[in-house]
Amino acid sequence: MKTMLLAVSGMSPAIITETLYGINKRGDAWPKSIKIITTSIGAEKIWQGLVEHQQLEHLCVELDKPLIQITREDILVVPNAAGEPVVDARSEEDHEALANFIMSTVRDLTQDDHTSIHASLAGGRKTMTFYLGYAMTLFGRHFDRLSHVLVSEGFEGHPDFYFPTRSSREITNRDGEKLDTKNAVVTLADIPFIRQRQLVPEMLTEFGERVNFRKLVDQINLGEDVKHLKLQVNAKAQTVRISSPAYPSIDVEVGFSGIWSWTLYLLILEESLLQPEQGRGGFTRPSKPDDILPIMMATKLAALKDIQLRSETANEMLNELLQHDQLLDAHPNLERTFKPIIEKGGVTGSQFDSYLQQLQKSLQHALPKNLANALLPTQIYGEDGELLNNTGKSKHKGAGYGIALPEPLQQIDIV
C-alpha cells in the first residue's frame, strides 16, 4: 500500500520536511506523494522553499530516501467564499469555504483503498488544523494516520531550518545566537483520533459530491437531538424532507426507490400519529406468513397510484395490481417482490426485515447514520399501544413498530 503525506501549511514549508524527517526517524512508511493545503501566499512560500531551494530534494538525499516528486498541482490553494484563491481567510464565509474545501479534499483522497493518508497538523492556521483533524475523524480509515511534529527550541519556525542535518551547519536566531542544525531534535507525535466514517451519509463518501461542513455537522448533531426534527412526508413522491428550526442549515430531501417498502413506511408513519386508544402498535414482525399486512400495503399502494381494487384477499389484490401496466412500467421489480408473498400466502418475518433494510438503505444513503436510524421504524409499542420504557433500545417479541420521535404529532407532517 502506498502512503501519501497530507498537510496544511501557512507560511512555513519546513513543516513538510520536518514531518518527513520524523516519519523516517520513527520508521514509518515513506510517502510516495505529497498534498499540501494552503493559501495563495503560502503556496508560493512552499514552492520556493521545497522546490526552488530544493529543500525537499536535500532531505531525501540526506536520509537516503526516494525523491518525492511535487508539482504545482500538489499544492492545493483553498478558495474563498467567491471561489477565488484565498490570500488569508478572514471572514466567516471564507472559513466556511475553507472547511468545505478541506472536507471535500480529505473525502476524495480517502477514496483510494490502495493509498493510506498520513495527515499532518503541524502547520497552517488553527482553524485549518482543526478542519483537517475533524475531516480525518469523519472520513479517515483504520490505516490512516494523524500526527503533529515537535521541533526543539530555537529551531521551530526558523526560516533557515528545514530538518536536522548530519553534518554541522550554523544558523543564527533573531537574538544573534548561533545554532547548529545538527543538534536540532525533531519528534513526530502520533495523534489518536476516533474514526466516524460510518456516521457520514453514504452519498458523501462518493467522489465528487461536495461536502458542506456546516450542514454535515448539523445533521449529525440533529441525530443526537431529534426533538428538534421536522419531517414533511410526500406520500406520492416517495420523499421525506428533513428540516429543523434549531438547525437552519438543514433542508434535506430523502427519496425512497422501493414503492412496496415505501407503503410500509407510510403505514407506520401514519400509525405513529395515533394515540394509544386508537389502536397503534399493530405493525409487528410476522412470526408466520401474515396475509393481513399485504392487504394493508396493497390498499395503500393502490391509493398512491389512484387504482381501484376490486379484490378482497391478499393474493387477489397483488395479482390485480400486477395487471396494471403503468404500475409495472414505473416499478418493474414489483412482480419479483410479490411472487414470494403469493407463494407463502402472506408476508414472512424475513420479508418484513428486507423491507426495513430497504428503508434503512435509502435513509443512510442521504443522512448520517444516527439521524437515519432515528427515522427508521423500530419496536416502540406494547400490546396496549403504550410506549415501551426502553423505546427502540432492544428487541421485544410482538412489539409494534413506530417512529421513535418525542412528539410525532408536532414533528411529522404527511401530505
VEXMAR-953196 format. One record per residue (C-alpha): residue in one letter; x, y, z. Coordinates in steps of 0.02 Angstrom, whole numbers, plus 50000, padded with zeros to 5 digits. Layout:
REM VEXMAR-953196
residu | east | north | up
A | X | Y | Z;
...
END
This chain:
REM VEXMAR-953196
residu | east | north | up
M | 50000 | 50000 | 50000;
K | 50063 | 50174 | 49956;
T | 50069 | 50316 | 50080;
M | 50026 | 50498 | 50047;
L | 50076 | 50642 | 50159;
L | 49934 | 50768 | 50175;
A | 49972 | 50930 | 50267;
V | 49901 | 51101 | 50299;
S | 50027 | 51241 | 50294;
G | 50032 | 51429 | 50309;
M | 50195 | 51520 | 50280;
S | 50315 | 51383 | 50338;
P | 50363 | 51250 | 50210;
A | 50480 | 51175 | 50340;
I | 50337 | 51080 | 50421;
I | 50338 | 50966 | 50268;
T | 50522 | 50920 | 50282;
E | 50513 | 50911 | 50473;
T | 50366 | 50791 | 50462;
L | 50454 | 50684 | 50333;
Y | 50609 | 50681 | 50443;
G | 50501 | 50623 | 50590;
I | 50418 | 50489 | 50483;
N | 50587 | 50420 | 50435;
K | 50655 | 50431 | 50613;
R | 50510 | 50330 | 50678;
G | 50523 | 50201 | 50540;
D | 50351 | 50234 | 50466;
A | 50311 | 50206 | 50283;
W | 50397 | 50333 | 50171;
P | 50267 | 50433 | 50072;
K | 50259 | 50413 | 49884;
S | 50171 | 50580 | 49862;
I | 50127 | 50743 | 49950;
K | 49973 | 50853 | 49950;
I | 49979 | 51021 | 50039;
I | 49828 | 51129 | 50079;
T | 49872 | 51312 | 50096;
T | 49834 | 51493 | 50047;
S | 49893 | 51580 | 49888;
I | 50036 | 51665 | 49982;
G | 50079 | 51502 | 50070;
A | 50084 | 51412 | 49903;
E | 50224 | 51525 | 49840;
K | 50322 | 51505 | 50002;
I | 50305 | 51316 | 49992;
W | 50356 | 51308 | 49810;
Q | 50503 | 51421 | 49841;
G | 50567 | 51326 | 49993;
L | 50535 | 51146 | 49940;
V | 50566 | 51157 | 49752;
E | 50664 | 51313 | 49705;
H | 50779 | 51300 | 49857;
Q | 50775 | 51110 | 49838;
Q | 50747 | 51077 | 50022;
L | 50636 | 50926 | 49987;
E | 50770 | 50851 | 49874;
H | 50907 | 50890 | 50003;
L | 50807 | 50798 | 50137;
C | 50782 | 50643 | 50029;
V | 50968 | 50639 | 49988;
E | 51016 | 50667 | 50171;
L | 50904 | 50523 | 50227;
D | 50946 | 50413 | 50077;
K | 50762 | 50401 | 50033;
P | 50674 | 50400 | 49864;
L | 50643 | 50576 | 49799;
I | 50461 | 50629 | 49817;
Q | 50407 | 50722 | 49662;
I | 50300 | 50877 | 49692;
T | 50213 | 50986 | 49563;
R | 50107 | 51143 | 49572;
E | 49952 | 51032 | 49565;
D | 50004 | 50952 | 49730;
I | 49991 | 51120 | 49818;
L | 49805 | 51146 | 49845;
V | 49754 | 51328 | 49869;
V | 49591 | 51345 | 49965;
P | 49454 | 51452 | 49888;
N | 49365 | 51595 | 49974;
A | 49177 | 51618 | 49978;
A | 49181 | 51681 | 49799;
G | 49279 | 51530 | 49739;
E | 49440 | 51630 | 49713;
P | 49610 | 51579 | 49785;
V | 49612 | 51641 | 49963;
V | 49754 | 51753 | 50022;
D | 49708 | 51743 | 50205;
A | 49540 | 51681 | 50270;
R | 49467 | 51822 | 50374;
S | 49278 | 51819 | 50354;
E | 49156 | 51689 | 50419;
E | 49110 | 51648 | 50239;
D | 49293 | 51619 | 50195;
H | 49311 | 51500 | 50341;
E | 49158 | 51402 | 50287;
A | 49231 | 51388 | 50111;
L | 49395 | 51332 | 50190;
A | 49306 | 51198 | 50293;
N | 49209 | 51134 | 50141;
F | 49368 | 51126 | 50037;
I | 49466 | 51029 | 50168;
M | 49321 | 50910 | 50199;
S | 49297 | 50877 | 50012;
T | 49484 | 50854 | 49985;
V | 49502 | 50727 | 50125;
R | 49346 | 50636 | 50067;
D | 49415 | 50624 | 49890;
L | 49588 | 50567 | 49944;
T | 49516 | 50430 | 50055;
Q | 49427 | 50353 | 49905;
D | 49584 | 50258 | 49856;
D | 49592 | 50099 | 49960;
H | 49770 | 50069 | 49899;
T | 49837 | 50232 | 49972;
S | 49847 | 50270 | 50158;
I | 49843 | 50450 | 50215;
H | 49969 | 50519 | 50341;
A | 49891 | 50686 | 50388;
S | 49997 | 50817 | 50475;
L | 49925 | 50953 | 50586;
A | 50092 | 51041 | 50608;
G | 50059 | 51196 | 50502;
G | 49928 | 51322 | 50450;
R | 49802 | 51422 | 50549;
K | 49718 | 51340 | 50698;
T | 49554 | 51329 | 50602;
M | 49642 | 51239 | 50459;
T | 49718 | 51110 | 50576;
F | 49550 | 51085 | 50664;
Y | 49459 | 51057 | 50500;
L | 49592 | 50935 | 50440;
G | 49585 | 50839 | 50603;
Y | 49395 | 50836 | 50601;
A | 49394 | 50784 | 50417;
M | 49506 | 50637 | 50462;
T | 49385 | 50591 | 50601;
L | 49239 | 50590 | 50478;
F | 49325 | 50510 | 50328;
G | 49484 | 50426 | 50393;
R | 49501 | 50238 | 50380;
H | 49581 | 50117 | 50502;
F | 49750 | 50126 | 50414;
D | 49759 | 50316 | 50402;
R | 49867 | 50416 | 50523;
L | 49864 | 50588 | 50604;
S | 50019 | 50671 | 50677;
H | 50099 | 50830 | 50738;
V | 50284 | 50870 | 50731;
L | 50380 | 50942 | 50878;
V | 50542 | 51039 | 50849;
S | 50667 | 51085 | 50985;
E | 50676 | 51262 | 51050;
G | 50763 | 51388 | 50939;
F | 50736 | 51291 | 50778;
E | 50547 | 51292 | 50769;
G | 50488 | 51423 | 50645;
H | 50666 | 51474 | 50598;
P | 50665 | 51524 | 50414;
D | 50831 | 51437 | 50381;
F | 50790 | 51273 | 50468;
Y | 50710 | 51129 | 50373;
F | 50774 | 50971 | 50459;
P | 50918 | 50911 | 50570;
T | 51074 | 50885 | 50465;
R | 51207 | 50750 | 50485;
S | 51349 | 50874 | 50474;
S | 51365 | 51040 | 50564;
R | 51275 | 51188 | 50487;
E | 51261 | 51352 | 50580;
I | 51111 | 51467 | 50576;
T | 51079 | 51624 | 50678;
N | 50922 | 51660 | 50777;
R | 50842 | 51831 | 50797;
D | 50947 | 51865 | 50953;
G | 51108 | 51836 | 50858;
E | 51140 | 51668 | 50941;
K | 51222 | 51533 | 50836;
L | 51130 | 51368 | 50819;
D | 51191 | 51207 | 50740;
T | 51059 | 51116 | 50639;
K | 51148 | 50953 | 50682;
N | 51088 | 50974 | 50862;
A | 50905 | 51002 | 50821;
V | 50781 | 50873 | 50883;
V | 50625 | 50832 | 50784;
T | 50493 | 50718 | 50857;
L | 50339 | 50653 | 50769;
A | 50192 | 50641 | 50889;
D | 50055 | 50521 | 50838;
I | 49879 | 50589 | 50870;
P | 49746 | 50457 | 50908;
F | 49578 | 50500 | 50831;
I | 49405 | 50424 | 50830;
R | 49354 | 50362 | 50659;
Q | 49172 | 50400 | 50624;
R | 49163 | 50364 | 50438;
Q | 49012 | 50254 | 50473;
L | 48915 | 50408 | 50529;
V | 48936 | 50500 | 50363;
P | 48796 | 50486 | 50234;
E | 48845 | 50360 | 50101;
M | 48818 | 50488 | 49964;
L | 48953 | 50599 | 50041;
T | 49083 | 50459 | 50038;
E | 49065 | 50454 | 49849;
F | 49190 | 50551 | 49746;
G | 49130 | 50717 | 49676;
E | 48989 | 50755 | 49796;
R | 49035 | 50922 | 49876;
V | 49045 | 50916 | 50065;
N | 48960 | 51057 | 50158;
F | 49043 | 51053 | 50329;
R | 48910 | 51151 | 50424;
K | 48765 | 51051 | 50354;
L | 48851 | 50886 | 50388;
V | 48892 | 50932 | 50568;
D | 48717 | 50999 | 50596;
Q | 48641 | 50838 | 50530;
I | 48750 | 50732 | 50644;
N | 48704 | 50843 | 50792;
L | 48519 | 50833 | 50747;
G | 48534 | 50644 | 50753;
E | 48576 | 50664 | 50939;
D | 48443 | 50798 | 50965;
V | 48290 | 50729 | 50875;
K | 48164 | 50832 | 50973;
H | 48206 | 50974 | 50852;
L | 48173 | 50866 | 50698;
K | 48034 | 50905 | 50573;
L | 47976 | 50786 | 50436;
Q | 47871 | 50828 | 50285;
V | 47818 | 50667 | 50202;
N | 47761 | 50674 | 50020;
A | 47669 | 50509 | 50001;
K | 47652 | 50506 | 49811;
A | 47825 | 50575 | 49776;
Q | 47904 | 50446 | 49894;
T | 48007 | 50579 | 49981;
V | 48038 | 50640 | 50157;
R | 48102 | 50817 | 50184;
I | 48202 | 50842 | 50344;
S | 48218 | 51014 | 50422;
S | 48241 | 51089 | 50595;
P | 48209 | 51262 | 50669;
A | 48358 | 51233 | 50783;
Y | 48474 | 51195 | 50636;
P | 48427 | 51315 | 50494;
S | 48559 | 51245 | 50376;
I | 48467 | 51078 | 50366;
D | 48348 | 51054 | 50220;
V | 48371 | 50878 | 50154;
E | 48254 | 50779 | 50043;
V | 48270 | 50590 | 50050;
G | 48200 | 50489 | 49906;
F | 48142 | 50308 | 49926;
S | 48157 | 50197 | 49774;
G | 48059 | 50042 | 49827;
I | 47873 | 50076 | 49814;
W | 47824 | 49921 | 49914;
S | 47936 | 49958 | 50064;
W | 47879 | 50139 | 50050;
T | 47698 | 50087 | 50078;
L | 47750 | 50001 | 50240;
Y | 47844 | 50157 | 50293;
L | 47691 | 50264 | 50260;
L | 47580 | 50149 | 50361;
I | 47700 | 50152 | 50508;
L | 47720 | 50341 | 50496;
E | 47531 | 50362 | 50497;
E | 47514 | 50246 | 50646;
S | 47645 | 50347 | 50740;
L | 47522 | 50492 | 50735;
L | 47388 | 50393 | 50827;
Q | 47351 | 50391 | 51013;
P | 47361 | 50228 | 51113;
E | 47171 | 50210 | 51117;
Q | 47165 | 50223 | 50927;
G | 47247 | 50054 | 50908;
R | 47428 | 50095 | 50867;
G | 47562 | 49962 | 50878;
G | 47482 | 49843 | 50754;
F | 47633 | 49828 | 50640;
T | 47738 | 49686 | 50706;
R | 47864 | 49568 | 50632;
P | 47765 | 49416 | 50574;
S | 47807 | 49251 | 50659;
K | 47716 | 49159 | 50518;
P | 47653 | 49218 | 50347;
D | 47539 | 49368 | 50378;
D | 47401 | 49392 | 50249;
I | 47332 | 49550 | 50331;
L | 47489 | 49655 | 50309;
P | 47496 | 49634 | 50119;
I | 47312 | 49684 | 50109;
M | 47351 | 49846 | 50202;
M | 47506 | 49878 | 50096;
A | 47417 | 49839 | 49932;
T | 47273 | 49954 | 49981;
K | 47398 | 50094 | 50019;
L | 47491 | 50064 | 49855;
A | 47328 | 50070 | 49757;
A | 47280 | 50234 | 49840;
L | 47450 | 50309 | 49797;
K | 47429 | 50260 | 49614;
D | 47243 | 50301 | 49601;
I | 47199 | 50119 | 49567;
Q | 47028 | 50049 | 49615;
L | 47049 | 49873 | 49686;
R | 46903 | 49752 | 49671;
S | 46985 | 49604 | 49757;
E | 46973 | 49560 | 49941;
T | 47110 | 49433 | 49981;
A | 47296 | 49472 | 49984;
N | 47342 | 49361 | 49836;
E | 47198 | 49427 | 49732;
M | 47248 | 49607 | 49768;
L | 47429 | 49577 | 49722;
N | 47384 | 49489 | 49561;
E | 47263 | 49628 | 49519;
L | 47399 | 49759 | 49544;
L | 47511 | 49661 | 49426;
Q | 47382 | 49685 | 49287;
H | 47416 | 49873 | 49284;
D | 47549 | 49901 | 49150;
Q | 47584 | 50081 | 49201;
L | 47621 | 50024 | 49379;
L | 47740 | 49888 | 49318;
D | 47824 | 50007 | 49196;
A | 47860 | 50128 | 49339;
H | 47907 | 49990 | 49462;
P | 47971 | 49839 | 49364;
N | 48028 | 49746 | 49521;
L | 47852 | 49730 | 49591;
E | 47819 | 49562 | 49509;
R | 47977 | 49489 | 49588;
T | 47927 | 49569 | 49755;
F | 47751 | 49500 | 49752;
K | 47796 | 49323 | 49697;
P | 47861 | 49258 | 49866;
I | 47713 | 49339 | 49958;
I | 47590 | 49250 | 49843;
E | 47684 | 49085 | 49859;
K | 47695 | 49096 | 50050;
G | 47518 | 49160 | 50071;
G | 47574 | 49317 | 50160;
V | 47722 | 49422 | 50217;
T | 47852 | 49323 | 50316;
G | 47967 | 49388 | 50451;
S | 48118 | 49386 | 50335;
Q | 48022 | 49482 | 50202;
F | 47970 | 49610 | 50333;
D | 48154 | 49628 | 50381;
S | 48202 | 49655 | 50198;
Y | 48076 | 49798 | 50185;
L | 48155 | 49883 | 50336;
Q | 48328 | 49856 | 50261;
Q | 48273 | 49943 | 50100;
L | 48211 | 50090 | 50202;
Q | 48373 | 50095 | 50300;
K | 48475 | 50094 | 50139;
S | 48381 | 50246 | 50071;
L | 48397 | 50341 | 50235;
Q | 48581 | 50303 | 50262;
H | 48623 | 50350 | 50084;
A | 48568 | 50529 | 50114;
L | 48586 | 50554 | 50302;
P | 48713 | 50525 | 50441;
K | 48689 | 50354 | 50518;
N | 48624 | 50418 | 50685;
L | 48495 | 50531 | 50601;
A | 48444 | 50393 | 50480;
N | 48417 | 50272 | 50624;
A | 48306 | 50400 | 50712;
L | 48188 | 50394 | 50562;
L | 48190 | 50205 | 50540;
P | 48041 | 50105 | 50607;
T | 48086 | 50020 | 50769;
Q | 47993 | 49923 | 50904;
I | 47918 | 50051 | 51022;
Y | 47739 | 49997 | 51061;
G | 47674 | 49869 | 51184;
E | 47516 | 49766 | 51156;
D | 47411 | 49906 | 51232;
G | 47483 | 50035 | 51112;
E | 47582 | 50120 | 51251;
L | 47765 | 50164 | 51228;
L | 47889 | 50038 | 51294;
N | 48003 | 50103 | 51430;
N | 48162 | 50065 | 51335;
T | 48098 | 50128 | 51169;
G | 48200 | 50069 | 51022;
K | 48341 | 50000 | 51129;
S | 48306 | 49814 | 51118;
K | 48201 | 49685 | 51030;
H | 48031 | 49640 | 51102;
K | 47935 | 49490 | 51039;
G | 47770 | 49550 | 50970;
A | 47807 | 49735 | 50999;
G | 47737 | 49858 | 50873;
Y | 47843 | 49963 | 50756;
G | 47837 | 50152 | 50752;
I | 47948 | 50305 | 50728;
A | 48034 | 50345 | 50893;
L | 48013 | 50534 | 50896;
P | 47968 | 50628 | 51057;
E | 47818 | 50722 | 50985;
P | 47762 | 50637 | 50823;
L | 47607 | 50746 | 50802;
Q | 47713 | 50903 | 50802;
Q | 47858 | 50828 | 50705;
I | 47778 | 50727 | 50564;
D | 47675 | 50804 | 50426;
I | 47608 | 50688 | 50289;
V | 47545 | 50767 | 50128;
END
